[in-house]
Amino acid sequence: MAAEEAPVARLRVHNSGGELLELVLEPYGSDHWLAPGETFVVWTIGSADGPPWSGTTYGNEPFEVDHRPGSVTVHFNGHHGYVADLGGHEVECGHRRPDGASA
């Protein structure tokens, strides 16, 4: 019997506003700033054995999202998570962070 592959979930985050939008990835606390019109993709990799999204608060959900003016926090519930551009390239913590913004 072949081993099951770990599930992968993706969540697109688009900045429809006219100013930078902070995207915070939890539980890492990493910040990634989207320019107006820009889209990032948050990825999480779950577990192939047992519940795939073990970090979830409500049932079997790969993500939890919280929005505040100028900021979106995405909490991934898999074993690993990261932020990428639409081409699949990882976006580093602090990407486009404005001067004076807390890290």
Number of C-alpha atoms within 10 A of each C-alpha: 3 4 7 9 10 13 15 17 18 17 16 13 17 16 20 14 13 9 13 20 23 24 26 22 21 18 14 13 14 17 24 21 25 24 16 14 12 16 16 23 21 23 22 22 20 24 17 14 11 8 13 20 24 17 20 17 12 7 10 13 16 24 21 15 13 10 10 8 7 13 15 19 19 19 22 30 24 24 14 14 20 19 26 18 15 12 8 11 11 15 18 14 19 17 13 16 17 12 6 6 8 8 10
